[in-house]
């Protein structure tokens, strides 16, 4: 099947998947009010692939069938391919204000990265490399939407998974001729209610011993697989909202998060990518080179989100004429800096991209690592700026429904702002409230904080991988040269007297 339409996407969700929320099972996520808005938003993304004005920017010819397939599945073989893919992702991200972080392109790019580095999966057994390549081709040709889960449940965070007193993490409990059997749980499965398949891969470090081997796996199966269920957090959709304009983001972009529970789930061998291999799990993203590809997609999402936050800040400030104040201009300049910082890092990653021996192109990692580490702080600050700019107006803004209610004359008179009428101001400030104050915003802020993992561990990883020796040597060389210039006549500088200089 080539690129899907929105209707085809929605039809695929009406299966026997087990989605639980608020103490009940949801039979149809396309009609349940807690899920329907996001399902429709997802459908609109798929429809964008068919829009005549956009299609050339969103698809490419499948290397297998020649059919039109989603550009987020492309294995880039040039910088132009990277730029094309980024432009396609940006179209989707702009349409969701960057608030749909796990839209299909995220895992499409991750899976593509795995497929590019598939040989690594086959170090112990070539069939696993073949499985990764075959699954990437299948996902591309079927235009799949995927959720994923990487983390074990938080039980005793002081102990490794194999030493837990309460053995709740998903693990391999047996092997059969048909495949492996998984029992236990994983978190956090974002977008599970709207996905065709779930990609279950490693994230946290595993001990390289036999006790940890049952937890060392990677695979993908349909969301509707027997024995697999998803227990979702409560929705942030405001079901009692008087108007759809009161919560314009949360009503459309609550992608959902869930605990994935595996109750003796059979995973066919052809869908297994890693099996009882802690070493492969621990080095997965480095071995395959997938991480720079993923960070390129993530940074594109961050650019769209930054541009949206900046535009919202401009609009709020202009509506009440506070943009004439220097301190307000300073905060708006911060939003500009966020946007241009992310844009520059994206462009740098493309300009310094590296061509692999197989001809595929990998974006430069360090500019993207910088965005990865900085963006959570930037987004939290952007929300704070929106709160400051809106001030008490965010607390007092009424429902958009008031414009059709008995208080309409007073609302139209007293809810005006300096440069906009009441209707425009209410729409604007309700958007700002949903962006920076609501439960939707709180989830977005937490999401960005842990989007790419534990920020403390990530900082340690960045420091460990960064090349430091040449920079340390530069400092010592500079000091030695200064010492040489200032030494009295006839005195040999200390560094010249040393026979073995052990530098830091």
Buried (B, 14 or more C-beta within 10 A) or exposed (E): EBBBBBEBBBEBBEEEBBBBBEEEEBEBBBEBEBBBBBBBBBBBBBBBBBEEEBEEBBBBEBEEEEBBBBBBBBBBBEBEBBBBBBEBBBBBBBBBBBBBBBBBBBBBBBBBBBBBBBBBBBEBEEBBBBBBBBBBBBBBBBBBBBBBBBBBBEBEEEEBBBEBEEBBBBBBBEEEEEBBBBBBBBBBBBBBBBBBBBBBBBBBEBBEEEEBBBBBBBBBBBBBBEBBBBBBBEBBBBEEBBBEBBBBBBBBBBBBBBBBBBEEBBBEBEBBBBBBBBBBBBEBBEBBBBBBBBBBBBBBBBBBBBBBBBEBBBBBBBBBEBBEEEEBBEBBEBBBEBBEBBBEBBEBBBEEBEEEEEEBBBBBBBBBBBBBBBBBEBBBBBBBBBBBBBEEBBEEBBBBBBBEEEEEEEBBEEBBBEEBEBBBBBBBBBBBBBBBBBBBBEBBBEBBBEBBBEBEEBEEBBEEEEEEEEEEEEEEEEEBEEEEEEBEEEEEBEBEEEEEEEEE
